[in-house]
């Protein structure tokens, strides 16, 4: 990020450039506006600081020329006391801020650093939007640059054409159906039906009819033959979401379909062969449930061939900016709204949340933000009240999240976490105490 400083007074220019340089900011200084303007291009990674009264092109004319090239590039005006009213009017016309002479080095640096942060976020958002709008393939569907998401995409592409059934584990809102659709879309079955079925949403008394189908007259009200969901998925993929909610008697019938690959409609003794791939999803550990006799063990072992584990959003926080921007763009287009800017404090607040509802919860927040609403009771999007998060707090939040993630993976074993993170156990215990973490709450 570079600062273009325009000042015709040589001593003021030298002093300002030195103050910015001492703050570790990269600065290029000019005595006239024309020299600085030659460096401005769309997407310029920096800001402009210019005196208003200059020989030749004035600072206001420079601002107009800069905004004609890039309307979002911050321009800070430097004015004399007699020009303050003019500078206020200039801010209405798009100036980022103004500084009145004489000014201190601290004042100059503080304003410039804020402008640079605004510019950095603007450029990041523009880059995210470009990636979203021009994304192709599975990267445009399963968004995220975290190692977990890159591994997941690779695994999906590797497994897409395998005939074996797949079991997907993930918390609520992690995108289990989207992963199932990718498995279908990138397989040879992509031109056939993808049939999604929520096992917990269909009442048990009509489940057999809906899923297995029925013949005319097989029960009261069966006025005509109905093809069930399983048969409709022939040649394609059948997605069984929340399979843990399936009643035991229905689990027996589903197991038979998975083993024999045929279905019998209610009221018929004729088996109908089906060629399909079954993708099941659960938010609970089916092995644990089968051990507790809450889920049939034979069905569990039939499904437990290929297993995909979806990471919760709190374990891939680096994906939050890209996801939020994606949902925000989609919501703004859907509601015909102007895409609102995302200030730094808001994004920092989003990154710090635990997201129990995962990606679905983040999408809802983005939708409300696009509509100009606060989040509600949690107040997450009350942007006016958000202050910048100090660097120490951001680092602490990230450190806590990393330790918490490793404790969860290690089942609460401090020894394993110490080895995984490469920190002494004494240091780890100190940090756990600092962040209010205990090993007991993560034990399996």
VMD Tcl script that draws the C-alpha trace (Angstrom):
set ca {
  {0.00 0.00 0.00}
  {1.44 3.35 -1.07}
  {0.67 6.96 -0.13}
  {0.86 9.63 -2.84}
  {1.60 12.91 -1.03}
  {1.09 16.18 -2.95}
  {2.35 19.40 -1.32}
  {3.96 22.42 -3.01}
  {5.63 23.67 0.19}
  {8.95 21.83 0.25}
  {9.45 21.92 4.03}
  {5.89 20.74 4.79}
  {6.22 18.04 2.15}
  {9.52 16.79 3.60}
  {8.20 16.78 7.17}
  {5.00 14.93 6.23}
  {6.89 12.37 4.16}
  {9.29 11.78 7.05}
  {6.41 11.28 9.53}
  {4.79 8.70 7.26}
  {8.12 6.98 6.63}
  {8.82 6.73 10.37}
  {5.43 5.02 10.74}
  {6.65 2.34 8.29}
  {4.37 3.61 5.54}
  {5.51 3.74 1.93}
  {5.21 7.27 0.56}
  {5.94 8.99 -2.74}
  {5.87 12.81 -2.62}
  {5.13 15.30 -5.39}
  {5.16 19.09 -5.61}
  {2.29 19.17 -8.14}
  {-0.91 17.21 -8.71}
  {-0.06 16.23 -12.26}
  {2.86 14.07 -11.13}
  {0.75 12.11 -8.65}
  {-2.14 11.65 -11.08}
  {0.16 9.82 -13.50}
  {0.46 7.01 -10.92}
  {-3.28 6.49 -10.46}
  {-4.84 3.45 -12.11}
  {-8.05 1.54 -11.38}
  {-7.45 -0.59 -8.29}
  {-4.44 1.50 -7.18}
  {-3.22 -0.01 -3.90}
  {-2.95 3.11 -1.80}
  {-4.37 6.52 -0.94}
  {-3.82 10.15 -1.94}
  {-2.99 12.98 0.45}
  {-3.10 16.37 -1.25}
  {-3.03 20.03 -0.36}
  {-6.03 21.89 -1.74}
  {-4.14 24.94 -3.00}
  {-1.52 23.90 -5.55}
  {0.10 25.45 -8.61}
  {-1.65 24.25 -11.73}
  {-4.25 21.54 -10.98}
  {-5.79 22.12 -7.54}
  {-6.32 19.46 -4.91}
  {-10.06 19.44 -5.61}
  {-9.43 18.97 -9.32}
  {-7.01 16.16 -8.49}
  {-9.66 14.48 -6.34}
  {-12.19 14.68 -9.19}
  {-9.66 13.21 -11.63}
  {-8.74 10.42 -9.20}
  {-12.38 9.49 -8.62}
  {-13.01 9.47 -12.37}
  {-10.43 6.67 -12.53}
  {-11.41 4.87 -9.30}
  {-14.40 6.23 -7.38}
  {-13.51 4.35 -4.18}
  {-9.91 5.50 -3.85}
  {-9.57 7.53 -0.61}
  {-8.41 11.12 -1.05}
  {-7.39 13.09 2.06}
  {-7.39 16.89 1.66}
  {-4.97 19.19 3.47}
  {-6.41 22.67 4.02}
  {-5.69 25.99 5.67}
  {-8.05 27.26 8.36}
  {-9.85 29.45 5.86}
  {-10.68 26.44 3.68}
  {-12.39 24.24 6.29}
  {-15.94 24.95 5.05}
  {-14.80 24.14 1.55}
  {-13.20 20.90 2.80}
  {-16.42 19.86 4.54}
  {-18.29 20.36 1.28}
  {-15.60 18.36 -0.49}
  {-16.22 15.42 1.87}
  {-19.84 15.47 0.73}
  {-18.46 15.17 -2.79}
  {-16.39 12.10 -1.91}
  {-13.27 13.18 -0.04}
  {-12.26 10.61 2.59}
  {-11.23 13.18 5.22}
  {-9.43 16.48 5.62}
  {-6.61 17.76 7.81}
  {-6.28 21.42 8.73}
  {-2.88 23.09 8.82}
  {-0.90 23.12 10.98}
  {-1.21 19.45 11.85}
  {0.86 17.07 13.96}
  {2.68 14.02 12.67}
  {0.46 11.81 14.83}
  {-2.71 13.33 13.33}
  {-1.46 12.79 9.79}
  {-0.41 9.19 10.43}
  {-3.68 8.32 12.20}
  {-5.87 9.62 9.34}
  {-3.70 7.99 6.67}
  {-3.69 4.61 8.46}
  {-7.49 4.64 8.64}
  {-7.68 5.47 4.94}
  {-5.22 2.69 4.09}
  {-7.29 0.16 6.07}
  {-10.43 1.31 4.24}
  {-8.64 0.94 0.91}
  {-7.28 -2.49 1.82}
  {-10.77 -3.77 2.66}
  {-12.19 -2.25 -0.54}
  {-9.60 -4.04 -2.65}
  {-10.12 -7.33 -0.76}
  {-13.88 -7.14 -1.33}
  {-13.32 -6.38 -5.02}
  {-11.01 -9.39 -5.32}
  {-13.54 -11.62 -3.53}
  {-16.33 -10.46 -5.83}
  {-14.21 -11.15 -8.89}
  {-13.49 -14.67 -7.67}
  {-17.15 -15.29 -6.90}
  {-18.43 -13.90 -10.20}
  {-15.81 -15.67 -12.31}
  {-15.52 -18.86 -10.30}
  {-15.80 -22.14 -12.14}
  {-16.20 -25.76 -11.23}
  {-16.45 -27.09 -7.73}
  {-14.52 -24.09 -6.32}
  {-17.50 -21.86 -7.18}
  {-19.88 -24.19 -5.32}
  {-17.91 -25.21 -2.25}
  {-16.28 -21.91 -1.35}
  {-13.24 -21.68 0.87}
  {-9.45 -21.57 0.77}
  {-8.87 -23.33 4.09}
  {-6.91 -26.60 3.96}
  {-10.02 -28.48 5.13}
  {-12.10 -27.20 2.19}
  {-9.35 -27.81 -0.36}
  {-9.02 -31.39 0.90}
  {-12.81 -31.84 0.81}
  {-13.09 -30.65 -2.81}
  {-10.25 -32.92 -3.87}
  {-11.82 -35.88 -2.10}
  {-15.22 -35.25 -3.70}
  {-13.73 -35.19 -7.19}
  {-11.76 -38.37 -6.45}
  {-14.86 -40.19 -5.18}
  {-17.52 -38.79 -7.50}
  {-17.51 -41.76 -9.88}
  {-17.04 -44.46 -7.27}
  {-20.14 -46.70 -7.07}
  {-19.98 -47.09 -3.28}
  {-22.51 -45.33 -1.07}
  {-21.33 -42.32 0.94}
  {-21.99 -41.21 4.51}
  {-21.58 -37.49 5.27}
  {-21.12 -36.25 8.82}
  {-21.53 -32.61 9.73}
  {-23.14 -30.25 12.18}
  {-26.34 -28.44 11.27}
  {-25.68 -25.85 8.57}
  {-22.31 -27.15 7.36}
  {-23.58 -27.84 3.82}
  {-24.18 -31.59 3.75}
  {-26.72 -31.40 0.92}
  {-24.42 -29.18 -1.14}
  {-21.63 -31.75 -0.79}
  {-24.06 -34.49 -1.83}
  {-25.07 -32.48 -4.90}
  {-21.40 -32.04 -5.84}
  {-20.87 -35.80 -5.60}
  {-23.76 -36.19 -8.05}
  {-22.86 -33.27 -10.32}
  {-19.27 -34.41 -10.89}
  {-20.15 -38.05 -11.51}
  {-21.34 -39.92 -14.58}
  {-24.84 -39.79 -13.04}
  {-25.07 -36.02 -13.42}
  {-27.68 -36.14 -16.20}
  {-30.04 -38.28 -14.10}
  {-32.12 -37.26 -11.11}
  {-30.71 -36.08 -7.81}
  {-33.44 -36.87 -5.30}
  {-33.12 -35.26 -1.86}
  {-35.14 -36.69 1.01}
  {-35.20 -35.40 4.59}
  {-35.91 -38.47 6.65}
  {-37.12 -36.42 9.58}
  {-39.56 -34.28 7.58}
  {-41.88 -37.01 6.24}
  {-44.46 -38.42 8.70}
  {-43.91 -42.11 9.36}
  {-47.42 -43.06 8.23}
  {-46.83 -41.84 4.68}
  {-43.08 -42.49 4.47}
  {-43.40 -45.86 2.73}
  {-45.78 -44.49 0.13}
  {-43.59 -41.45 -0.57}
  {-40.29 -43.31 -0.63}
  {-41.14 -46.79 -1.95}
  {-44.19 -45.84 -4.01}
  {-47.57 -47.57 -4.18}
  {-49.97 -49.23 -6.57}
  {-53.48 -48.04 -7.29}
  {-55.89 -49.24 -4.59}
  {-53.12 -50.40 -2.22}
  {-54.71 -48.37 0.58}
  {-57.61 -45.99 1.09}
  {-57.01 -42.91 -1.02}
  {-54.53 -44.55 -3.39}
  {-56.37 -43.58 -6.54}
  {-53.48 -44.14 -8.91}
  {-50.00 -45.63 -9.01}
  {-47.25 -43.46 -7.50}
  {-43.57 -43.79 -8.24}
  {-41.59 -43.44 -5.01}
  {-38.50 -41.35 -4.39}
  {-36.17 -44.34 -4.63}
  {-37.50 -45.40 -8.00}
  {-37.45 -41.80 -9.23}
  {-33.72 -41.69 -8.43}
  {-33.01 -44.65 -10.74}
  {-29.81 -43.95 -12.66}
  {-28.99 -41.02 -10.42}
  {-28.41 -40.27 -6.73}
  {-30.59 -40.55 -3.64}
  {-29.71 -38.20 -0.78}
  {-31.03 -39.23 2.63}
  {-30.61 -36.30 5.00}
  {-30.96 -36.70 8.79}
  {-30.97 -40.47 8.39}
  {-30.63 -40.82 12.16}
  {-34.29 -39.75 12.46}
  {-35.54 -42.73 10.42}
  {-37.78 -45.07 12.46}
  {-36.41 -48.57 13.13}
  {-39.03 -50.44 11.00}
  {-38.25 -48.17 8.06}
  {-34.52 -48.69 8.54}
  {-35.11 -52.42 7.90}
  {-36.86 -51.71 4.60}
  {-34.23 -49.21 3.52}
  {-31.47 -51.71 4.32}
  {-33.07 -54.22 1.99}
  {-33.10 -51.67 -0.85}
  {-29.43 -50.86 -0.25}
  {-28.45 -54.52 -0.23}
  {-30.60 -55.83 -3.09}
  {-30.91 -52.66 -5.21}
  {-34.56 -53.17 -5.91}
  {-37.77 -51.68 -4.49}
  {-41.29 -53.05 -4.12}
  {-44.17 -50.58 -4.26}
  {-46.87 -50.86 -1.62}
  {-49.53 -53.23 -2.90}
  {-47.16 -55.01 -5.28}
  {-45.03 -58.14 -5.05}
  {-43.03 -57.28 -8.15}
  {-39.48 -56.08 -7.44}
  {-38.37 -53.05 -9.48}
  {-34.58 -52.93 -10.03}
  {-32.96 -49.59 -9.28}
  {-29.48 -48.37 -10.15}
  {-28.65 -45.53 -7.82}
  {-26.02 -44.17 -5.53}
  {-27.11 -43.54 -1.96}
  {-25.65 -40.59 -0.10}
  {-26.70 -40.41 3.55}
  {-26.07 -37.56 5.97}
  {-26.16 -37.32 9.73}
  {-25.32 -34.77 12.40}
  {-24.78 -37.49 15.03}
  {-22.27 -40.32 15.35}
  {-24.15 -43.33 13.92}
  {-21.63 -45.75 15.39}
  {-22.36 -44.39 18.84}
  {-26.09 -44.55 18.15}
  {-25.85 -48.13 16.92}
  {-23.95 -49.07 20.09}
  {-26.81 -47.53 22.07}
  {-29.34 -49.43 19.89}
  {-30.82 -46.17 18.64}
  {-29.80 -46.98 15.06}
  {-29.56 -50.36 13.35}
  {-25.95 -51.55 13.31}
  {-26.42 -53.47 10.05}
  {-27.65 -50.31 8.31}
  {-24.78 -48.34 9.82}
  {-22.18 -50.78 8.50}
  {-23.90 -50.82 5.12}
  {-23.63 -47.03 4.89}
  {-20.19 -46.73 6.47}
  {-18.19 -47.37 3.30}
  {-16.99 -43.92 2.31}
  {-17.20 -41.25 5.01}
  {-16.86 -37.49 4.53}
  {-16.53 -35.25 7.58}
  {-17.50 -31.62 7.05}
  {-15.65 -29.10 9.24}
  {-17.74 -26.62 11.24}
  {-17.26 -22.97 10.37}
  {-15.41 -22.23 13.62}
  {-12.63 -24.57 12.42}
  {-12.18 -22.72 9.13}
  {-12.56 -19.08 10.11}
  {-10.32 -17.96 7.25}
  {-13.20 -18.81 4.88}
  {-15.65 -16.42 6.55}
  {-14.82 -13.27 4.47}
  {-15.26 -15.12 1.18}
  {-18.49 -16.81 2.30}
  {-19.98 -13.63 3.74}
  {-19.20 -11.67 0.58}
  {-20.71 -14.44 -1.56}
  {-23.94 -14.48 0.45}
  {-24.05 -10.67 0.56}
  {-23.75 -10.37 -3.23}
  {-26.45 -12.98 -3.77}
  {-28.82 -11.35 -1.29}
  {-28.30 -7.87 -2.74}
  {-29.06 -9.14 -6.25}
  {-32.12 -11.08 -5.06}
  {-33.58 -8.13 -3.15}
  {-32.46 -5.58 -5.75}
  {-30.39 -3.68 -3.19}
  {-27.08 -1.88 -3.48}
  {-24.33 -4.04 -1.98}
  {-23.46 -2.37 1.35}
  {-19.81 -1.89 2.33}
  {-18.37 -4.25 4.92}
  {-16.38 -2.22 7.47}
  {-13.32 -3.71 9.14}
  {-14.86 -3.92 12.64}
  {-17.81 -5.89 11.26}
  {-15.61 -8.44 9.51}
  {-13.48 -8.77 12.64}
  {-16.65 -9.41 14.65}
  {-17.80 -12.04 12.15}
  {-14.43 -13.77 12.33}
  {-14.62 -13.90 16.13}
  {-18.01 -15.67 16.35}
  {-18.36 -19.40 17.08}
  {-21.22 -19.87 14.56}
  {-23.23 -22.75 16.10}
  {-25.47 -22.61 13.00}
  {-22.39 -22.72 10.74}
  {-22.63 -21.58 7.11}
  {-26.42 -21.40 7.22}
  {-26.27 -18.96 10.11}
  {-23.66 -16.83 8.32}
  {-25.87 -16.73 5.22}
  {-28.83 -15.50 7.29}
  {-26.66 -12.75 8.80}
  {-25.54 -11.68 5.30}
  {-29.15 -11.58 4.10}
  {-30.18 -9.34 6.99}
  {-27.19 -7.10 6.39}
  {-28.09 -6.74 2.70}
  {-31.57 -5.61 3.79}
  {-30.09 -3.04 6.15}
  {-31.26 -4.86 9.27}
  {-29.41 -5.51 12.48}
  {-29.08 -9.16 13.40}
  {-31.68 -9.05 16.14}
  {-31.15 -10.20 19.71}
  {-27.46 -10.99 19.28}
  {-26.78 -7.50 17.91}
  {-24.02 -8.92 15.69}
  {-24.66 -6.49 12.86}
  {-25.19 -3.34 14.89}
  {-22.29 -1.87 12.94}
  {-22.68 1.63 14.37}
  {-21.75 0.33 17.81}
  {-18.79 -1.76 16.66}
  {-15.35 -0.39 17.49}
  {-12.17 -1.65 15.84}
  {-10.91 -4.79 17.54}
  {-7.39 -4.27 18.95}
  {-4.69 -6.44 17.36}
  {-3.98 -8.18 20.68}
  {-7.64 -9.21 20.97}
  {-7.68 -10.51 17.39}
  {-4.53 -12.55 17.98}
  {-5.93 -13.83 21.27}
  {-9.18 -14.87 19.64}
  {-7.33 -16.76 16.93}
  {-5.02 -18.42 19.47}
  {-7.97 -19.53 21.60}
  {-9.72 -20.97 18.54}
  {-6.62 -22.96 17.52}
  {-6.15 -24.43 21.02}
  {-9.86 -25.23 21.27}
  {-9.79 -26.98 17.88}
  {-6.77 -29.11 18.84}
  {-8.31 -30.02 22.21}
  {-11.42 -31.19 20.41}
  {-9.36 -33.30 17.98}
  {-7.28 -34.79 20.81}
  {-10.27 -35.57 23.00}
  {-8.96 -33.26 25.71}
  {-5.43 -34.72 25.83}
  {-3.14 -31.84 26.77}
  {-0.08 -33.95 25.91}
  {-1.27 -34.49 22.34}
  {-2.17 -30.81 21.93}
  {1.24 -29.79 23.28}
  {2.95 -31.98 20.66}
  {0.63 -30.87 17.85}
  {1.17 -27.16 18.51}
  {4.83 -27.44 19.48}
  {4.46 -25.62 22.81}
  {5.51 -26.79 26.28}
  {2.72 -28.19 28.43}
  {3.30 -25.52 31.07}
  {2.79 -22.79 28.44}
  {-0.29 -24.57 27.12}
  {-1.81 -24.84 30.59}
  {-1.21 -21.11 31.10}
  {-2.93 -20.23 27.83}
  {-5.85 -22.58 28.56}
  {-6.34 -20.89 31.93}
  {-6.08 -17.48 30.23}
  {-8.85 -18.33 27.75}
  {-11.03 -20.25 30.21}
  {-10.47 -23.66 28.55}
  {-10.42 -26.96 30.42}
  {-9.46 -30.36 29.02}
  {-12.41 -32.12 30.68}
  {-15.02 -30.51 28.43}
  {-13.36 -32.00 25.33}
  {-12.90 -35.54 26.57}
  {-14.69 -38.18 24.50}
}
mol new
graphics top color blue
foreach p $ca { graphics top sphere $p radius 0.5 }
foreach p [lrange $ca 0 end-1] q [lrange $ca 1 end] { graphics top cylinder $p $q radius 0.2 }
display resetview
